[in-house]
Amino acid sequence: MEPIKVVVHGAAGRVGQEVVKAVCQDPETRLVGAVELKAPSDKLILPDGSGAIPYLADLEEVLEACLPDVVVDFTIAKASIPAVRACAAHGVNMVIGTTGFTPADLKEMESLAATRKIGIVVAPNFALGAVLMIHLARIAGRFMDHAEIIELHHDRKLDAPSGTSLTTARDMAGARGKPFLPPAAKGADSASRGESTEGINIHSVRLPGLMAHQEVIFGAPGQTLSIRHDTINRECYMPGVMLAVKEVVKRKEFIYGLDKLLGL
Ligand SMILES: NC(=O)c1ccc[n+]([C@@H]2O[C@H](COP(=O)([O-])OP(=O)(O)OC[C@H]3O[C@@H](n4cnc5c(N)ncnc54)[C@H](O)[C@@H]3O)[C@@H](O)[C@H]2O)c1
């Protein structure tokens, strides 16, 4: 079978650089082009030294020159939306890791996937371990009445609490079908108790030296249960991204969340 032809949008970014390497290392995929606002030249030398590919600031130009099967996007929401429209117009599938979309943005993607018959996978978290952590927390939350989340990130992260912690809390509450219970002591609601979402207090730690970590702690009489995920480096996203690249070419639909591709 021919390798899947991939273009990376945001190729000089922290995650984009990892995607470039991962696509080049996988025999089932081939990097055919790269797009980057800050492209330093019009050619990107492939990491394995096997040649050079077009490296431009304009996605349309790269789509026309390289005819990819999939565009992988790790940029900013403001750049992703025009990229989705351009890919849809060219009938090119997309894997999107960029965060910060509005519900209207997601609706537009869903509608473009349907009308243009392309696959679009959007996943706010491509780390398999993080997706499994949420899945396991959903199961545990059905059986344990008290839960709190501690999320820990590097000190350059702008938002708090993290999107993943909010998703975890909402998913846990949804799976449980009723609220989690508050602490027994009345008045235990000072600022140091964190922000409450769905009855789950979320505590945000921001420190240099950290990357992305989250612990979900359940409490019940006489026992606790902790489910923890640690991101060591950005390689953690690559198995999820590569799975999505291979799946998106087979599915002509809009898919939100890596959990759907894992069959969880
Ligand atoms: N889904 C996930 O698992 C996951 C994981 C990590 C980061 N992210 C998200 O991915 C995005 C990128 O993260 P990052 O850490 O790599 O950021 P980054 O700032 O290091 O990289 C973004 C890159 O996109 C480029 N870019 C911006 N606008 C562009 C445009 N119009 N055309 C071409 N290139 C453009 C920038 O120049 C930059 O090189 C963020 O939204 C982040 O929240 C998602």
The ligand as a Gaussian input file, in Angstrom:
#p B3LYP/6-31G(d) Opt

LIG

0 1
 N       -4.163000      18.031000      21.261000
 C       -3.079000      17.857000      22.008000
 O       -2.794000      16.768000      22.520000
 C       -2.156000      19.020000      22.193000
 C       -0.918000      18.855000      22.794000
 C       -0.060000      19.945000      22.904000
 C       -0.456000      21.165000      22.387000
 N       -1.673000      21.284000      21.821000
 C       -2.137000      22.516000      21.181000
 O       -1.487000      22.589000      19.905000
 C       -1.280000      23.939000      19.550000
 C        0.190000      24.162000      19.263000
 O        0.949000      23.923000      20.426000
 P        2.540000      24.147000      20.444000
 O        2.971000      23.962000      21.833000
 O        3.180000      23.332000      19.367000
 O        2.611000      25.688000      20.046000
 P        3.779000      26.469000      19.307000
 O        3.509000      27.928000      19.524000
 O        5.107000      25.922000      19.709000
 O        3.554000      26.105000      17.764000
 C        2.553000      26.638000      16.959000
 C        3.169000      26.882000      15.592000
 O        2.147000      27.257000      14.695000
 C        2.664000      28.267000      13.841000
 N        1.560000      29.024000      13.256000
 C        0.715000      29.890000      13.868000
 N       -0.149000      30.419000      12.976000
 C        0.158000      29.860000      11.783000
 C       -0.378000      30.009000      10.473000
 N       -1.396000      30.854000      10.193000
 N        0.186000      29.288000       9.476000
 C        1.213000      28.459000       9.719000
 N        1.780000      28.290000      10.940000
 C        1.241000      28.982000      11.951000
 C        3.526000      29.115000      14.780000
 O        4.449000      29.901000      14.043000
 C        4.201000      28.032000      15.607000
 O        5.422000      27.597000      15.039000
 C       -1.843000      24.751000      20.728000
 O       -3.174000      25.096000      20.445000
 C       -1.793000      23.790000      21.892000
 O       -2.751000      24.088000      22.902000
 C       -2.518000      20.243000      21.712000

